[in-house]
Amino acid sequence: MAKSSDQADSRYLEVERKFEVFESTVSPSFEGLSSIARVERSPSQQLDAIYFDTPAHDLATHRVTLRRRTGGTDAGWHLKLPAGPDARTEVRVPLGDESNDTVPDELLDVVLAIVRDRPVGPVARISTSRTVDLLYGPDGVALAEFCDDDVVARAADDEESEQRWREWELELAKGADRGLLERLSNRLLDAGAVPAGHGSKLARVLDGEY
């Protein structure tokens, strides 16, 4: 889903919630919600991401994530910064050479006060098989995106640290009423989901290291 731009460059406001589910959990129904008139299934996506941080995980400590992702509709470099409850500011830079693990200077400049002169390199690799439902209002405008993710992840330097899990994600479209996030979340909870214990996939991987 296209993010809401808050300025002329590649900064976007992302409003979302993540949920933990079992492999057997049945996907939720959004029928009966007056604000949702139609649900459209998008083609499945395979997303592959390498996450970057300092050896001491200084970015993760500040709830900042930095990744290079291929696949899907928004492949590229993504830097995500906390922006209040359920929200993050995402700064994007084009992918460039897919084999290049050098973090773009324009992203490092944003987090310079956190990383200082410490090296920044790969800390995790995460692959996601994603099914996406777009939720439309009565006027035909997309209001939200529901993602059903099957995740395979591991620490970058530890082949034996592999983790697998399933999670759901709700993300509001630009201009959508934040109250809708609460109503949609209730449908996910009714289906058996629980709020995710981690703010990001990376946080779950890093916690698994200890």
Sequence and secondary structure as in RCSB ss.txt:
>XXXX:A:sequence
MAKSSDQADSRYLEVERKFEVFESTVSPSFEGLSSIARVERSPSQQLDAIYFDTPAHDLATHRVTLRRRTGGTDA
GWHLKLPAGPDARTEVRVPLGDESNDTVPDELLDVVLAIVRDRPVGPVARISTSRTVDLLYGPDGVALAEFCDDD
VVARAADDEESEQRWREWELELAKGADRGLLERLSNRLLDAGAVPAGHGSKLARVLDGEY
>XXXX:A:secstr
   EESSSSSEEEEEEEEEEE TT      TT TT  EEEE   EEEEEEEEE TT HHHHTT EEEEEESSSS 
EEEEEEE STTEEEEEEE   STT     HHHHHHTHHHHTTS  EEEEEEEEEEEEEEEE TTS EEEEEEEEE
EEEEETT GGG EEEEEEEEEE TT  HHHHHHHHHHHHHTT EE SSSSHHHHHHHTT 
